[in-house]
Amino acid sequence: MNNQYDREEEQVEYVFNVNTFGMIEIEKESIPTTEVIVNDAAEKASKILNVDLKNIDKIKFLRMYLALYSMCGYHPTDRSEGDNMMRWWLNTDNKHLGYIPANYLHHPLQLDEIIRYLESFINH
């Protein structure tokens, strides 16, 4: 599967520190690639929503998660309440979509439809 970040090379950052003897030490640190960042974010979102990411486009999944979060995930005093609301929405039959969204995250066309539906609430 070709992703937009397939050809991305690992980037390296050099950190210069002065040790206790006044000598400069150079440390090499890897800067995470886009793929690593996307995978980590998708993994965290999937744990919150209790979703298996197998065969799901991670970029689209993150778009869906962000739209869902902006619609019902934020709770000013209790983060778990917002997480519960997002899980409830995802696993409840949606009359407008005509299906339970969680059951169709693995289907690209339905995932696009879910994203459009959620984003329509953000833009209005």
TARAQUI-V702867 format. One record per backbone hydrogen bond with DSSP energy under -1.0 kcal/mol. NH is the residue of the N-H (numbers start at 1). CO is the residue of the C=O. E is the energy in kcal/mol with one decimal. If there is no record, write none. Layout:
nh:NH co:CO e:E
nh:NH co:CO e:E
This chain:
nh:6 co:3 e:-1.7
nh:8 co:5 e:-1.0
nh:13 co:29 e:-3.4
nh:15 co:27 e:-3.0
nh:17 co:25 e:-2.8
nh:19 co:23 e:-3.1
nh:22 co:19 e:-2.1
nh:25 co:17 e:-3.7
nh:27 co:15 e:-2.9
nh:29 co:13 e:-3.2
nh:31 co:11 e:-2.5
nh:37 co:33 e:-2.2
nh:38 co:34 e:-2.9
nh:39 co:35 e:-2.7
nh:40 co:36 e:-2.5
nh:41 co:37 e:-2.4
nh:42 co:38 e:-2.7
nh:43 co:39 e:-2.3
nh:44 co:40 e:-2.2
nh:45 co:41 e:-2.4
nh:46 co:42 e:-2.5
nh:47 co:43 e:-1.7
nh:48 co:44 e:-1.8
nh:49 co:45 e:-2.2
nh:51 co:46 e:-2.3
nh:56 co:53 e:-2.2
nh:61 co:57 e:-2.6
nh:62 co:58 e:-2.3
nh:63 co:59 e:-2.1
nh:64 co:60 e:-2.6
nh:65 co:61 e:-2.7
nh:66 co:62 e:-2.8
nh:67 co:63 e:-2.2
nh:68 co:64 e:-2.7
nh:69 co:65 e:-3.1
nh:70 co:66 e:-2.3
nh:71 co:67 e:-1.4
nh:72 co:68 e:-2.8
nh:73 co:69 e:-1.8
nh:74 co:69 e:-1.1
nh:82 co:78 e:-1.1
nh:83 co:79 e:-2.1
nh:84 co:80 e:-2.6
nh:85 co:81 e:-2.0
nh:86 co:82 e:-2.2
nh:87 co:83 e:-2.4
nh:88 co:84 e:-2.5
nh:89 co:85 e:-2.6
nh:90 co:86 e:-2.4
nh:91 co:87 e:-1.6
nh:92 co:89 e:-1.1
nh:94 co:99 e:-1.8
nh:98 co:94 e:-2.9
nh:102 co:90 e:-2.8
nh:103 co:100 e:-1.6
nh:104 co:101 e:-2.0
nh:107 co:104 e:-1.3
nh:111 co:107 e:-2.7
nh:112 co:108 e:-2.3
nh:113 co:109 e:-1.9
nh:114 co:110 e:-2.7
nh:115 co:111 e:-2.4
nh:116 co:112 e:-2.6
nh:117 co:113 e:-2.4
nh:118 co:114 e:-2.7
nh:119 co:115 e:-3.0
nh:120 co:116 e:-1.6
nh:121 co:118 e:-1.0
nh:123 co:119 e:-2.0
